[in-house]
Amino acid sequence: MADTIDFEKMEREGWANPAIAKGYADGFELATLLVAKRLSDAVLAGPNSMVLDLCTGHGVVAAELSARGASVTGLDFSAAMISLAQVTVPNASFIQGDAMSINFPDQSFDAVTIGFGVPHFPDPERGLAEAARVLKPGGRIAFSIWKGKGSDGAFGWLFDAVGRLGDPSVTLPTGPDAHMLVDHFIAKPMVTKAGFVDVQLTDVASELGIRLPKLLFDTFDQGAVRAASLLRRQPKAQRAAIREDLVSQVLSQGTKDKSGYRVPAPSVIVSAIRS
Ligand SMILES: C[S@@+](CC[C@H](N)C(=O)[O-])C[C@H]1O[C@@H](n2cnc3c(N)ncnc32)[C@H](O)[C@@H]1O
């Protein structure tokens, strides 16, 4: 496997930044709220379930699980994110930890949710195997992934614009493809190998809400880690060109509403049962 030390450093340092944590919570609010509901449906969250929400972030999935009566533990390696989550969901418990090495005994939980966390794992197979380990047999997992390059939506537009207009010398540390698990042929064998059966992939028509077209660029630049690293290191002219390109996408493909624009940010939910 490729050396992912620099990738892990980028992820840890990025999410530890309180401004990025808040930028993500605000910028991705609309999409993550919808997906949190779908993740909670997929694991059948209810009053009798003990759920571990990995990569809990600002607590959007934990809040939905908790609203359904589940006992929720949220885990994240970012103290900045955990501080936000504790305010959002005071009745859940949150711990700082690494999803690659979960500090709970085997078979501790009825369900595991991971809202947009797997794309940040340096080793997704290991993260999924850890989730399987802490689940009881028959327990459920559900995780979400944004559709990326080539998809018709915010992430697809971003990577297309960076590819066409960006400085090709700006590269990222080597890490797993952030969007690969939207592909059934990749997700199914990987999730099965981690210890699950009945692997299902479901498309979700999630959308981002932005006030002004020029702010789609800022959503990525100020509320993400991998995408932000690609944008921040672009020279000024390239940043401006990418911003303008995203503005034209929002104007041609976004939907105007009373608070600004809604733009597609399609995602996929992968769900499965612990064997
Ligand atoms: C994109 S945010 C997702 C937040 C939230 N779950 C949601 O659905 O919007 C990713 C979160 O995963 C956390 N994270 C990334 N890699 C992690 C790891 N190896 N262990 C624990 N947390 C991790 C980050 O700190 C961040 O809070």
The ligand as an SDF file (V2000), in Angstrom:
LIG
                    3D

 27 29  0  0  0  0  0  0  0  0999 V2000
  -16.5920   15.6900    6.1220 C   0  0  0  0  0  0  0  0  0  0  0  0
  -16.6650   15.6680    7.8610 S   0  0  0  0  0  0  0  0  0  0  0  0
  -18.1800   14.7920    8.1550 C   0  0  0  0  0  0  0  0  0  0  0  0
  -18.9560   15.2560    9.3660 C   0  0  0  0  0  0  0  0  0  0  0  0
  -20.3360   14.6110    9.5680 C   0  0  0  0  0  0  0  0  0  0  0  0
  -20.2230   13.2150    9.9170 N   0  0  0  0  0  0  0  0  0  0  0  0
  -21.2430   14.7650    8.3710 C   0  0  0  0  0  0  0  0  0  0  0  0
  -21.9730   13.8160    8.0620 O   0  0  0  0  0  0  0  0  0  0  0  0
  -21.2800   15.8360    7.7800 O   0  0  0  0  0  0  0  0  0  0  0  0
  -15.4620   14.4210    8.1830 C   0  0  0  0  0  0  0  0  0  0  0  0
  -15.1570   14.2480    9.6570 C   0  0  0  0  0  0  0  0  0  0  0  0
  -14.3890   13.0510    9.8160 O   0  0  0  0  0  0  0  0  0  0  0  0
  -13.3870   13.2700   10.7940 C   0  0  0  0  0  0  0  0  0  0  0  0
  -12.3370   12.2810   10.5370 N   0  0  0  0  0  0  0  0  0  0  0  0
  -11.6360   12.0970    9.3860 C   0  0  0  0  0  0  0  0  0  0  0  0
  -10.8120   11.0490    9.5060 N   0  0  0  0  0  0  0  0  0  0  0  0
  -10.9970   10.5490   10.7590 C   0  0  0  0  0  0  0  0  0  0  0  0
  -10.4420    9.4550   11.4660 C   0  0  0  0  0  0  0  0  0  0  0  0
   -9.5040    8.6700   10.9320 N   0  0  0  0  0  0  0  0  0  0  0  0
  -10.8790    9.2150   12.7210 N   0  0  0  0  0  0  0  0  0  0  0  0
  -11.8040   10.0140   13.3050 C   0  0  0  0  0  0  0  0  0  0  0  0
  -12.3550   11.0720   12.6720 N   0  0  0  0  0  0  0  0  0  0  0  0
  -11.9670   11.3340   11.4190 C   0  0  0  0  0  0  0  0  0  0  0  0
  -12.9900   14.7270   10.6000 C   0  0  0  0  0  0  0  0  0  0  0  0
  -12.3920   15.2720   11.7490 O   0  0  0  0  0  0  0  0  0  0  0  0
  -14.3490   15.3590   10.2710 C   0  0  0  0  0  0  0  0  0  0  0  0
  -14.9890   15.8020   11.4410 O   0  0  0  0  0  0  0  0  0  0  0  0
  1  2  1  0
  2  3  1  0
  2 10  1  0
  3  4  1  0
  4  5  1  0
  5  6  1  0
  5  7  1  0
  7  8  2  0
  7  9  1  0
 10 11  1  0
 11 12  1  0
 11 26  1  0
 12 13  1  0
 13 14  1  0
 13 24  1  0
 14 15  1  0
 14 23  1  0
 15 16  2  0
 16 17  1  0
 17 18  1  0
 17 23  2  0
 18 19  1  0
 18 20  2  0
 20 21  1  0
 21 22  2  0
 22 23  1  0
 24 25  1  0
 24 26  1  0
 26 27  1  0
M  CHG  2   2   1   9  -1
M  END
$$$$
